[in-house]
Amino acid sequence: MSLLSLFPLCSLAMHSGGARGGAPDVNVFECTANDLVGKAFILTFCFIVPAKLPIERLRSSLFSTVETTMQRAGARLVRRKGVLEFHIPSRFSESTPPCAFSSRHNDTLLAAQQLPLPPQPAHTDDARPRFMPALSQKDLAHFRPQPCPSSLVDFLKPNIPMLHVHLTTFEDATLLGITFPHILFDVHGLKTLLTAWTATLRGEADHIVPSPLDFAPLSREGTKRALEEADRGGQLEAKRDADEPIRGFFALSVWSTILFVIGLIWRIVTDSQEVDLLVRIPKPWLREKKNEIVQELKASGSDEWVSTSDVLLAWLFQTVHAHRKDDTPIALHSAVNLRTLLPNMFDAPFINNAVHAVVVRPPIAASQLATQPLRETALSLRRALQKLKEDTDQVLVELADVADHPNRVLFPARPGEEWAVATNWLSAAFLELEFVDGAGVRVRPTWFTGMHQEKVGLPLRGTGAVHCEDEHAIWAMWTMSRKDKVALEKFGVI
């Protein structure tokens, strides 16, 4: 799940049905609640591959992959009677391609271009975490076709593929950009497609497990069936909560909704600008922090434990609030991949969105979050995730409840509270993808990041994601208000 998948004011459940009738040459499936959460966002995933890749082989292998094993990736987005649907052609052709594919070549070396790819910390001391500017729109031009759809409206135009792939090749490298509306993929869904694509590219298409076209575990019918199979004693229906349908997400009253919206508008009006920052976290530094916490827990006689991800997200949450001295409650949000949480429900590869919220409740006061031992924040994240893993029946209840209420809007906090969202994409392991160059030599990406479109139309402050892990460091991104950035600079964090 990406950070955008948990954005606060998006409806968590809209028109989440299954297949519907359409033109005879098109397979039609309603977008599910999980798909629609991030519908406002257009993402570009940017890869640096240290070799000149063969363009035509990339194109033909991608088209073949979508046509034969990952047909949902070839969907078009259509709105009918207010319902967003995936329209997947039964047959692809030159006029109806599986995806948009474009490229351009530079007869030079990437190393000679003086591009900030990947970005480097301004400080010579790279032993500590560093914040730095994210890729600029000029940098992103190497990863996006021109023109490139930049809004949901653009993707709703007739016969516009939802998947756009663009490559800029140099004599020594390839910049690969994959642009798509978040409504189509989550991180692990895209990784499933890319794994199949690169297998086809390597001549290993027979190793691919296809994603069935009609496989829709998160449709209304799919969630209902999963709940019925788990609820053999008839007890689970009683676990539905009308006020908090998903743990940490609230169905507010009219008055509470007004108060929530007023608070959000006030924050935007008084601090309107936002900035995206890359974060580089050295791996030896992170290992040291985790070891310190492990020793502290051992010394206290506790049998609790934390993962590296817990420590990483805890550090990120605490660092971006380090300047806060107020007691505003902060609800910490993360996410879990439903494919691994509910393996019986996901018994085939699934490329669309399949994530669920993990929320620390009660929220933590901002001043406490800024100053408490890193151990305490990491333990809060671990306990929230562990509680969810130990009660997957409740997850099934929540998924079914969301699917049953297609027009309900849920909020990530109560009035007077703030929220912070950080998700970890490292389990997708994008840098383990194996392409092949023109000579057939296998080559892996050396760096990866994800970017959203320039004008989202919604506030993203307080959200971030961990993107990739290279040989020396882990890379993340965080979006904050400009005033918070200035305050953190004065505080010595940035």
C-alpha positions as CSV (number, residue, x, y, z in Angstrom):
1,M,0.0,0.0,0.0
2,S,1.3,3.4,-0.8
3,L,0.9,6.5,1.3
4,L,-1.6,7.7,-1.2
5,S,-3.8,4.7,-0.6
6,L,-4.6,6.0,2.9
7,F,-5.3,9.6,2.0
8,P,-7.8,11.1,4.4
9,L,-10.7,12.5,2.5
10,C,-11.0,9.8,-0.2
11,S,-14.0,7.6,0.1
12,L,-13.0,4.1,1.2
13,A,-15.9,2.4,-0.5
14,M,-17.6,3.4,-3.7
15,H,-19.5,1.1,-6.1
16,S,-17.5,-2.0,-5.2
17,G,-19.3,-4.6,-7.2
18,G,-18.1,-7.3,-9.6
19,A,-18.5,-7.8,-13.3
20,R,-21.1,-5.8,-15.2
21,G,-22.4,-6.0,-18.7
22,G,-20.7,-4.0,-21.4
23,A,-19.9,-4.1,-25.1
24,P,-19.4,-7.7,-26.3
25,D,-15.7,-7.1,-27.0
26,V,-15.0,-5.6,-23.6
27,N,-14.9,-7.2,-20.1
28,V,-16.3,-4.8,-17.5
29,F,-15.5,-4.8,-13.8
30,E,-16.5,-2.2,-11.2
31,C,-13.7,-0.6,-9.4
32,T,-13.6,-1.8,-5.8
33,A,-13.4,0.2,-2.6
34,N,-9.7,-0.5,-2.4
35,D,-9.2,0.9,-5.9
36,L,-11.1,4.1,-5.3
37,V,-9.3,5.2,-2.2
38,G,-6.4,6.7,-4.2
39,K,-8.4,7.7,-7.3
40,A,-7.2,11.3,-7.2
41,F,-3.6,10.4,-7.7
42,I,-1.5,9.8,-10.8
43,L,1.8,8.1,-10.1
44,T,5.0,7.8,-11.9
45,F,7.4,5.1,-10.8
46,C,11.0,5.9,-11.8
47,F,13.7,3.3,-12.3
48,I,17.4,3.7,-13.1
49,V,18.8,0.7,-14.9
50,P,22.6,0.8,-15.5
51,A,22.5,-0.5,-19.1
52,K,21.1,0.4,-22.5
53,L,18.0,-1.8,-22.7
54,P,16.6,-3.1,-26.1
55,I,13.5,-0.9,-26.7
56,E,11.7,-3.2,-29.2
57,R,12.1,-6.3,-27.0
58,L,10.8,-4.4,-24.0
59,R,7.8,-3.2,-25.9
60,S,6.9,-6.6,-27.4
61,S,7.5,-8.5,-24.2
62,L,5.3,-6.0,-22.2
63,F,2.5,-6.2,-24.7
64,S,2.7,-10.0,-24.7
65,T,2.6,-10.1,-20.9
66,V,-0.5,-8.0,-20.7
67,E,-2.3,-9.8,-23.5
68,T,-1.7,-13.3,-22.2
69,T,-1.3,-13.3,-18.4
70,M,-2.0,-9.8,-16.9
71,Q,-5.0,-8.6,-19.0
72,R,-6.3,-6.3,-16.2
73,A,-3.2,-4.1,-16.8
74,G,-4.7,-3.3,-20.2
75,A,-7.9,-1.7,-18.8
76,R,-9.5,1.5,-19.8
77,L,-11.2,3.6,-17.1
78,V,-14.9,4.4,-17.8
79,R,-17.5,6.2,-15.7
80,R,-21.1,5.0,-16.3
81,K,-24.0,6.4,-14.2
82,G,-21.5,7.7,-11.7
83,V,-19.8,4.3,-11.3
84,L,-16.1,3.9,-12.2
85,E,-15.3,0.7,-14.1
86,F,-12.4,-1.1,-15.6
87,H,-13.1,-1.9,-19.3
88,I,-10.7,-4.5,-20.5
89,P,-10.6,-5.2,-24.2
90,S,-11.1,-8.9,-25.2
91,R,-8.6,-8.4,-27.9
92,F,-5.8,-5.8,-28.2
93,S,-4.7,-4.4,-31.5
94,E,-2.7,-1.5,-33.0
95,S,-5.6,0.8,-32.4
96,T,-6.3,-0.6,-29.0
97,P,-2.8,-1.4,-27.5
98,P,-2.3,-3.1,-24.2
99,C,-0.6,0.0,-22.9
100,A,0.9,3.3,-24.1
101,F,4.6,2.8,-24.8
102,S,7.1,5.5,-25.9
103,S,10.9,6.0,-25.9
104,R,13.7,8.3,-26.9
105,H,17.4,7.8,-27.2
106,N,20.4,10.0,-26.3
107,D,23.7,9.2,-28.0
108,T,25.5,10.1,-24.8
109,L,26.3,8.7,-21.4
110,L,23.9,9.3,-18.5
111,A,27.0,9.9,-16.4
112,A,27.8,12.9,-18.6
113,Q,24.4,14.6,-18.2
114,Q,24.9,16.0,-14.7
115,L,21.5,14.8,-13.8
116,P,20.6,14.3,-10.1
117,L,19.9,10.7,-10.6
118,P,20.0,9.3,-8.1
119,P,20.1,12.4,-5.9
120,Q,23.1,12.8,-3.6
121,P,23.2,14.3,-0.1
122,A,24.6,17.8,0.0
123,H,26.7,16.9,3.1
124,T,29.9,15.0,2.9
125,D,28.8,13.0,6.0
126,D,26.6,10.2,4.6
127,A,26.6,8.2,7.8
128,R,23.4,9.9,9.1
129,P,20.0,10.2,7.5
130,R,19.6,13.2,5.2
131,F,16.7,15.0,3.7
132,M,17.1,16.4,0.2
133,P,14.8,17.8,-2.6
134,A,12.7,15.3,-4.5
135,L,13.0,15.0,-8.3
136,S,11.9,18.1,-10.1
137,Q,9.4,18.3,-12.9
138,K,12.4,18.7,-15.3
139,D,13.9,15.5,-14.0
140,L,10.6,13.7,-14.3
141,A,10.5,14.6,-18.0
142,H,13.0,11.7,-18.6
143,F,10.5,9.3,-17.1
144,R,7.2,10.5,-18.6
145,P,6.0,10.7,-22.2
146,Q,5.0,14.1,-23.6
147,P,2.1,14.6,-23.4
148,C,1.3,12.4,-20.4
149,P,-2.1,12.1,-18.6
150,S,-1.9,14.0,-15.4
151,S,-5.4,13.6,-13.9
152,L,-8.3,11.2,-13.6
153,V,-10.2,13.2,-16.2
154,D,-7.4,12.5,-18.7
155,F,-7.7,8.8,-18.1
156,L,-11.5,8.9,-18.6
157,K,-11.1,10.0,-22.2
158,P,-12.1,7.2,-24.7
159,N,-9.6,4.4,-25.3
160,I,-6.8,5.9,-23.1
161,P,-4.7,3.0,-21.6
162,M,-4.3,3.2,-17.9
163,L,-0.7,2.1,-18.1
164,H,1.9,4.4,-19.7
165,V,5.5,3.2,-20.1
166,H,8.3,5.6,-21.2
167,L,12.0,4.9,-21.6
168,T,14.9,7.3,-22.0
169,T,18.0,5.4,-23.1
170,F,21.6,6.5,-22.9
171,E,24.6,4.6,-24.1
172,D,25.3,3.4,-20.5
173,A,21.8,3.5,-18.8
174,T,18.1,3.4,-19.2
175,L,15.6,5.6,-17.3
176,L,12.3,3.7,-17.1
177,G,9.1,5.5,-16.1
178,I,5.8,3.8,-15.4
179,T,2.8,6.2,-15.1
180,F,-0.7,5.1,-14.0
181,P,-3.6,6.2,-12.0
182,H,-3.5,4.8,-8.5
183,I,-6.9,3.4,-9.1
184,L,-5.3,0.7,-11.2
185,F,-2.4,-0.7,-9.1
186,D,-1.0,-0.7,-5.6
187,V,2.7,-1.2,-5.1
188,H,2.5,-5.0,-4.9
189,G,0.1,-5.2,-7.8
190,L,2.5,-3.3,-10.0
191,K,5.4,-5.5,-8.9
192,T,3.4,-8.6,-10.0
193,L,3.1,-7.1,-13.4
194,L,6.7,-6.1,-13.7
195,T,7.9,-9.5,-12.5
196,A,5.8,-11.1,-15.2
197,W,7.1,-8.6,-17.8
198,T,10.7,-9.1,-17.0
199,A,10.2,-12.9,-17.0
200,T,8.8,-12.6,-20.5
201,L,11.7,-10.4,-21.5
202,R,14.2,-13.1,-20.3
203,G,12.4,-15.8,-22.3
204,E,10.8,-17.3,-19.1
205,A,7.1,-16.7,-19.9
206,D,6.3,-20.3,-19.0
207,H,7.2,-19.5,-15.4
208,I,4.5,-16.9,-15.1
209,V,1.4,-17.6,-13.0
210,P,-1.4,-15.7,-14.8
211,S,-3.7,-13.3,-13.0
212,P,-7.2,-14.5,-13.9
213,L,-9.2,-11.8,-15.6
214,D,-12.3,-12.4,-13.5
215,F,-10.4,-12.7,-10.2
216,A,-12.0,-10.1,-7.9
217,P,-11.6,-11.0,-4.3
218,L,-12.4,-7.5,-3.1
219,S,-15.6,-7.0,-5.0
220,R,-18.8,-7.0,-3.0
221,E,-19.4,-10.6,-3.9
222,G,-15.8,-11.6,-3.1
223,T,-15.8,-10.0,0.4
224,K,-19.2,-11.4,1.2
225,R,-18.1,-14.9,0.3
226,A,-14.9,-14.6,2.3
227,L,-16.8,-13.4,5.4
228,E,-19.4,-16.2,5.1
229,E,-16.7,-18.8,4.8
230,A,-15.0,-17.5,8.0
231,D,-18.3,-16.8,9.9
232,R,-19.5,-20.4,10.2
233,G,-20.7,-19.8,13.7
234,G,-22.6,-16.7,12.7
235,Q,-20.8,-14.5,15.2
236,L,-18.8,-12.1,13.0
237,E,-21.6,-9.9,11.7
238,A,-22.0,-8.6,15.3
239,K,-18.5,-7.2,15.0
240,R,-19.5,-4.5,12.5
241,D,-19.0,-1.0,14.0
242,A,-21.1,1.8,12.4
243,D,-19.0,4.5,14.0
244,E,-15.6,3.0,13.2
245,P,-16.1,0.7,10.3
246,I,-12.4,0.2,9.8
247,R,-10.1,0.4,12.8
248,G,-8.8,4.0,12.9
249,F,-11.3,5.3,10.3
250,F,-14.5,7.0,11.4
251,A,-17.9,7.6,10.0
252,L,-18.4,11.0,11.5
253,S,-21.7,12.7,12.3
254,V,-22.7,15.8,10.3
255,W,-21.4,18.2,13.1
256,S,-18.2,16.2,13.5
257,T,-17.6,16.3,9.8
258,I,-18.1,20.0,9.7
259,L,-15.6,20.5,12.5
260,F,-13.1,18.1,10.8
261,V,-13.3,20.0,7.5
262,I,-13.0,23.4,9.1
263,G,-9.9,22.2,10.9
264,L,-8.4,20.9,7.7
265,I,-9.2,24.0,5.8
266,W,-7.7,26.2,8.5
267,R,-4.4,24.2,8.3
268,I,-4.3,24.7,4.6
269,V,-5.2,28.4,4.6
270,T,-2.6,29.2,7.2
271,D,0.1,27.1,5.6
272,S,-0.8,26.4,2.0
273,Q,2.4,25.4,0.4
274,E,3.7,21.8,0.4
275,V,7.1,20.3,-0.4
276,D,8.2,16.8,-1.3
277,L,11.5,15.6,0.2
278,L,13.6,12.5,-0.4
279,V,15.1,10.9,2.6
280,R,18.3,8.8,2.6
281,I,18.8,6.5,5.6
282,P,22.1,4.8,5.8
283,K,21.7,1.1,6.5
284,P,24.5,0.8,9.2
285,W,22.9,3.7,11.1
286,L,19.5,2.0,11.0
287,R,20.9,-1.3,12.2
288,E,22.5,0.5,15.1
289,K,19.2,2.1,16.1
290,K,17.4,-1.2,15.9
291,N,20.1,-3.0,18.0
292,E,19.9,-0.3,20.6
293,I,16.1,-0.9,21.0
294,V,16.6,-4.7,21.0
295,Q,19.1,-4.3,23.9
296,E,16.8,-1.9,25.8
297,L,13.9,-4.4,25.5
298,K,16.2,-7.3,26.6
299,A,17.4,-5.3,29.6
300,S,13.9,-4.5,30.7
301,G,12.9,-8.2,30.6
302,S,10.3,-7.5,27.9
303,D,9.4,-10.3,25.5
304,E,8.2,-7.7,22.9
305,W,10.1,-7.1,19.7
306,V,10.3,-4.7,16.8
307,S,11.2,-5.1,13.2
308,T,13.5,-3.0,11.1
309,S,10.5,-1.5,9.4
310,D,9.0,-0.6,12.8
311,V,12.1,1.3,13.7
312,L,12.4,3.0,10.3
313,L,8.8,4.2,10.3
314,A,9.0,5.2,13.9
315,W,12.1,7.3,13.2
316,L,10.4,9.0,10.2
317,F,7.3,9.8,12.2
318,Q,9.3,11.2,15.1
319,T,11.7,13.2,13.0
320,V,9.1,15.0,11.0
321,H,7.4,16.0,14.2
322,A,10.6,16.9,16.1
323,H,9.8,20.6,16.2
324,R,6.3,20.2,17.7
325,K,5.7,21.4,21.2
326,D,1.9,21.2,21.2
327,D,-0.3,18.4,22.4
328,T,-2.4,17.9,19.3
329,P,-3.1,14.1,19.0
330,I,-1.4,12.5,16.0
331,A,-2.9,9.3,14.6
332,L,-0.2,7.2,13.1
333,H,-1.2,5.3,9.9
334,S,0.6,2.6,8.0
335,A,-0.7,-0.3,5.9
336,V,-0.5,-4.0,5.3
337,N,-0.6,-6.0,2.1
338,L,-3.9,-8.0,2.0
339,R,-2.3,-10.6,-0.3
340,T,0.0,-11.8,2.5
341,L,-2.4,-11.1,5.4
342,L,-5.3,-13.1,3.8
343,P,-3.6,-15.8,1.6
344,N,-6.7,-17.9,1.4
345,M,-8.6,-15.0,-0.1
346,F,-5.8,-14.2,-2.5
347,D,-5.1,-17.6,-4.0
348,A,-4.0,-16.2,-7.4
349,P,-1.9,-13.3,-8.5
350,F,-3.9,-10.0,-8.1
351,I,-2.6,-6.8,-9.7
352,N,-5.2,-4.3,-8.5
353,N,-5.3,-2.6,-5.1
354,A,-5.3,-4.8,-2.0
355,V,-4.2,-3.0,1.1
356,H,-5.6,-2.4,4.6
357,A,-5.0,0.3,7.2
358,V,-2.9,-0.2,10.3
359,V,-3.6,2.6,12.7
360,V,-2.1,3.4,16.1
361,R,-4.9,4.2,18.5
362,P,-5.2,6.1,20.8
363,P,-3.3,8.9,19.0
364,I,0.0,10.2,20.4
365,A,0.4,13.9,21.4
366,A,2.6,15.7,19.0
367,S,5.0,16.9,21.8
368,Q,5.2,13.3,23.1
369,L,5.9,11.9,19.6
370,A,8.7,14.4,19.2
371,T,10.5,13.5,22.4
372,Q,9.7,10.0,23.5
373,P,12.2,7.2,23.1
374,L,12.3,5.7,19.6
375,R,11.5,2.4,21.2
376,E,8.1,3.5,22.3
377,T,7.0,4.7,18.9
378,A,8.3,1.5,17.2
379,L,6.4,-0.6,19.8
380,S,3.2,1.3,19.1
381,L,3.5,0.4,15.4
382,R,4.3,-3.2,16.1
383,R,1.4,-3.6,18.5
384,A,-1.1,-2.1,16.0
385,L,0.1,-4.5,13.3
386,Q,0.2,-7.5,15.6
387,K,-3.3,-6.8,16.8
388,L,-4.5,-6.8,13.2
389,K,-2.7,-10.0,12.3
390,E,-4.1,-11.8,15.3
391,D,-7.7,-10.9,14.3
392,T,-8.0,-11.4,10.6
393,D,-11.7,-12.2,11.0
394,Q,-12.2,-8.5,12.0
395,V,-10.4,-7.5,8.7
396,L,-12.9,-9.6,6.8
397,V,-15.8,-7.9,8.6
398,E,-14.3,-4.5,7.7
399,L,-13.8,-5.3,4.1
400,A,-17.3,-6.6,3.7
401,D,-18.7,-3.6,5.6
402,V,-16.9,-1.1,3.3
403,A,-18.1,-3.0,0.2
404,D,-21.7,-2.8,1.5
405,H,-21.7,1.0,1.9
406,P,-20.5,2.3,-1.5
407,N,-21.0,6.0,-0.9
408,R,-19.7,6.4,2.7
409,V,-16.8,8.6,3.4
410,L,-14.5,7.6,6.3
411,F,-12.1,9.9,8.1
412,P,-8.6,9.1,9.3
413,A,-9.0,10.9,12.6
414,R,-11.5,12.6,14.8
415,P,-12.0,16.4,14.9
416,G,-9.1,18.1,16.7
417,E,-6.7,15.3,15.8
418,E,-4.1,15.2,13.0
419,W,-2.8,12.2,11.1
420,A,0.5,11.0,9.6
421,V,0.7,8.3,7.0
422,A,3.9,6.3,6.3
423,T,4.0,3.1,4.4
424,N,6.9,0.7,3.6
425,W,7.3,-0.5,0.0
426,L,10.5,-2.5,0.6
427,S,8.7,-5.9,0.5
428,A,7.9,-5.2,-3.1
429,A,11.7,-5.3,-3.8
430,F,11.7,-3.4,-7.0
431,L,15.5,-3.4,-7.2
432,E,15.4,-7.2,-7.5
433,L,13.7,-7.0,-10.9
434,E,15.9,-8.5,-13.6
435,F,15.9,-7.0,-17.1
436,V,18.3,-8.0,-19.9
437,D,20.4,-5.7,-22.1
438,G,20.9,-6.0,-25.8
439,A,23.5,-8.8,-25.3
440,G,21.2,-10.8,-23.1
441,V,23.0,-10.0,-19.9
442,R,20.8,-9.7,-16.8
443,V,20.7,-6.3,-15.1
444,R,18.9,-4.9,-12.1
445,P,17.8,-1.4,-11.4
446,T,20.1,0.5,-9.1
447,W,17.5,3.1,-7.8
448,F,13.8,3.7,-7.7
449,T,11.4,6.3,-6.5
450,G,7.7,7.1,-6.9
451,M,6.3,10.5,-7.7
452,H,2.8,11.9,-7.9
453,Q,1.5,14.4,-10.5
454,E,2.4,18.1,-10.0
455,K,-1.2,19.2,-9.1
456,V,-3.0,16.7,-7.0
457,G,-5.8,19.1,-5.8
458,L,-5.7,17.6,-2.3
459,P,-3.3,18.2,0.6
460,L,-0.6,15.6,1.0
461,R,1.2,17.0,4.0
462,G,2.0,14.4,6.7
463,T,2.3,11.5,4.2
464,G,5.3,9.5,3.1
465,A,6.6,6.1,1.9
466,V,9.8,4.1,2.0
467,H,10.7,3.4,-1.6
468,C,13.8,1.2,-2.0
469,E,16.9,-0.2,-0.5
470,D,20.2,0.0,-2.4
471,E,23.6,-1.3,-1.3
472,H,24.3,1.5,1.1
473,A,21.0,3.1,2.1
474,I,17.2,3.1,2.3
475,W,15.4,5.8,0.4
476,A,12.1,7.3,1.4
477,M,9.9,10.3,0.6
478,W,8.0,12.7,2.8
479,T,5.6,15.5,2.0
480,M,5.3,18.4,4.5
481,S,4.1,21.9,4.6
482,R,6.7,24.6,3.8
483,K,6.3,26.1,7.3
484,D,7.1,22.7,8.9
485,K,10.1,22.4,6.6
486,V,11.4,25.8,7.7
487,A,10.8,24.9,11.4
488,L,12.6,21.6,11.0
489,E,15.5,23.4,9.3
490,K,15.8,25.7,12.3
491,F,15.6,22.7,14.6
492,G,18.5,21.1,12.7
493,V,16.7,18.1,11.4
494,I,16.8,19.1,7.7
